[in-house]
């Protein structure tokens, strides 16, 4: 993989405060193929197409979706109008939702509300332009099923570059090192998410592209941080689950600011991005709380006592 053939296009959402350096799409131009990863929501497809043209991209062979959430995949059908030759790679369970996206759109509205409205409706992908391939054409890209952030999550490996989506959670650049958090909305299963990360570690990637946000050249380090955070955050949720319902989330947040060296740097973020991250913390918390509450009582007590 030649890093010089890879570039990122930021898909900032100007109508959503703090939604900058958050959503992006990646393009890789090989010697005889061009890939796009996660084209983003409908609201920024026109900007994406403009930037692709500015970079001299006239043809896209494959669009790789790490998962079908609206902020990653909602504008895929619109992108195909500009690049009709492109074929979309998607988790087998996600294909039908991209072909007939009304249920996915309604679910996005229910969970995200005005944020989903700002992203724009999900545009249908023609049924003959989408499918799952474990080996993506003749590109050398391999797709891996990596449930955790979502049941329909995929990672893609190109040589030593891993397009990780949200398998390792969310990363924000801060002045004093790494700021990371898990991304575990319902339905979350701890062992499933840990297994996905372990299998990606076994591939020995050097580079890791985060869906949110950026690329690092220390993939294994970041994947291991993500593993540790999943375990630590589940413990934090268990330790605070006995509290009054209206206090739990904030108590968990404060506990993690003390215990998680890679999360406590959240306070170094600009105010608008901090507000965004505090909002998404709630999604992660709710997914983990649902998981903890599903455990047998003895296991919950053991977690809380650790």
N, C-alpha and C positions, 0 to 999 in steps of 0.2 A: 504494500500500500504506500503510495506516494502522497504525503500530506499536502504537497503543493497542488494536487489535483482535487482537493477537498475544500469547500468553502461553506460558510454559514450565512443565512439570511435571517436577520432578526424580524420577528413578526409582532412588534409592539402593538398594544391595543390602546390607542389614545383616549378612547371613551371610558376606559376602566383605570382608575387611579392605581398606580403601582405595578401595572401589567407591562413592565419594560424589563429587558434582560430576563425574560421568562419563557416566552414561546419563540421557537425558531425552527427553521427548516434547513436541512443539510443537503448539499449537492456534491456528488462525486463523479468526476469525468474520467473514466478509464480510457484506454487506448481505442476501444471500439464499442463503448457503451456509456450511457449516462444514467445515474441513479438519483432519485430524490427520496429523502426520508422525512416522513411526517409533514405534509404540506400545510398543516394548520387549519384554522377555521375559515369560513367563507369571507369574513370581514376583511381579511388581508390577502386574499388570493390575487387581486389585481396588483397589489404591491409586489407580491412574490413573482408574478409573471414579468412585471417590469424589470425587476432585479435580475431574473434569469436571462432576459433578453440583453440586459446591459452587460452581463458576463459572457455573452455570445452563445448561450444555450439555445439551440434551434430544435433539438429533439431530446425527448426523455424516453428511455427504454423501459424503466421500471420505477414505480412509486412504491416504496416500502413503508407500510404502516406498522409501527410498533404496537399500537392498539387503536381502538375505534372511538375513543373519547373525543368529544366535539372539538377540543382545542388542538388535537393532533390530526384528526382525520376529517373534520366536518366539511372542509372545502375541497376534498379530493375530486368529487364529481365535476366541480367547476374548473379545476385545474385541467382535467381531461379535455375540456372544450378548447383549450389553447394548445394542448399536446395530445391529440387524439390517438397517436400511435402507442402511447404508454400503456403498460399493463400493471395493474395494482396487485401487490402481494399483501395478503391479509390472513390473520388467524382463521382456520376453517370455520369456527363458530361465529366469526364476525362478518363473513361474506354476505350472508342473507340480510343482515342489518344495514350494510352499506348499499345493497341493491334496492332495498325497500326501507328507507331510513325513518319512516314516520314514528315507529315505536321508540327508536333511539332518540329522536328529536324530542318527543314528549317526555322521555325519561330525563333528558338533559335539562329541559325546562323545569321539571319537578325538583331536581337536585340543585341546579345552579340559578334558576330564576332569571333575573335581569342580566346576569353575566352571560347566560346562554343566548339571550336576545341580542346582546352586544356582539357575540361571536357570529350570529347569523344562522339561518336554517341549514340543515345538513342536506347537501345536494346528492341525489342518487347517482350511483356508479353503474354503468351498463353491465349487465350480467356476464357478457362475453369479454369484459375487460378486467375481471378480477378473479382471483383464486389464490390457493396456497401452493407454494413450491418449497420444498425443503432445500433444494439447490436451485438458486434463482438463475434460470437460463444458463448461459455460458459466461456469466460474470465472475464466478468464483465465490459469490456470496452464499452463505448458508443461513437458514432461518431456524431458530430454536424456540420451542414453546416454553415460555417462562411465566407461568401464572404467579400472581402475588399482588402487584398493584391492581391488576384486573385479571379475570379468568382468561381473557382473550389477548393476553400480552405476548409479544414476540421480541426477541433480540436477534440482531443480524451481525454476523462476523464476516469481515472482508480482510483476509490476511491477519494482521495483528490489531485490527481496528474493530471494536465492538460498538455498534449502535445499540445502546442499552435502554432507550426509552426511560421508564421509571423503575427499572428493576433494582436500582440502588437508591431510589428515592430522589430527592431534590437537592441541588447544590447551588449555593449563592456565593459569588466572589465577595470577600470582605478583606479589609486591610491586613488582618493578622492571621491569615491561614484559611482553613476550610470551615465553611458553615454548611452543614447538611442536616436533613431530617428525612424520616421515612415518609412515604406516600402510600397510605393504606386505608383507603375508603372501604366501607362495607362492600362486598363480603371479604373479610380478611381471614386467612388461615396461616398461622405463623410457620409451621413446618413446611408448607408449600412454598412460601416466599423464601425461606432459608435455603431450601433445596434448589430453587431457581438460581440463586446467587452462587451456590456451591458449584453448580454445573457450569456457570459462566467463568468462575475462577479456574476450573479444570481446562478451559480453552487457552489459558495463558495469554490473554490479550495484553498489548502494551497501551493502546489508546482506548479511552472510553468516552463516548459521546452521551451526555445526559439529555433527556428530553427537556428537562428544566435544570441546569442550564450550562452549556458550554462543553468543551472537550478538555480532557486531562491526559497526560502521558504516563500516569501511574495508576493504571486500571485496577490492579490487584489491591493496592492500598485502599482505594475508594470502595471497592466491593467488600473488603473486610470491615471497613468502618460501617458500611450499611448493614452487614450481618450483626455486628455488635449492637448497633442502634435498635434493630428490631427486637432483640432480646431485652435490652435495657428498657425500651419504651413499654413493652408488654408488662414488665415488672412494675414500672411506674404507674401504669393504669391499675394494676392489681392492688398496689399499695394505697391508692386513693379511692378505690371503688366503694369503700364503706362509708365515705363521707356523704353529707347531704347533697342531693343531686345538683343543686344550683352552685355548689362549691367545687365539685369534682374536677372539672376541666381546668379551671384556674390553678387548683392545687397541684394537679399533674404537671402543668406548664411550669410552675415555679420549682417543683422538685427536679424537673429535667434541666432547668437553667443551672442548678447546682451540680447535678450528677453527670451531665453529658457535655464533655469538653468540645464536641464538634457542633453542638446545638446552641450552647450559651453565647456564641459569637453572633447570634441573631440580632443582638442589640447594637451591633456595628452597622447594620443595614440602614440605608436612608429611610426616612420616616414613612414614605408612601409604600416602599417595598416591605418594610416591617409590618405595616398594616395588612398588606396582602398575605404575607406569610402567617400572621396571627390568625387570619380567617381560615386559611387552608390547614392550619394546625387542628382546627376543629374537625375537619373531615378525617384526618388521620386518627385523632383521638376517638371519634365515634366508631370507626372501623375496629380499632383495637379493643374498645370497651365491649362491643358486641361479641368479639372473640373471647375475651376474658369471661364474660357472663355466660358463655356457652360451655365453659369448662366444668368438670365435676367440682364440687365444693372443696374437696380435699386438695385438689390441684391448685385452685385459686388461693387457698390459705398458704400453701407452700410457696407460691410465687410472691405473695405479699410479705412473707417472712424473710425472704432472701435479702 
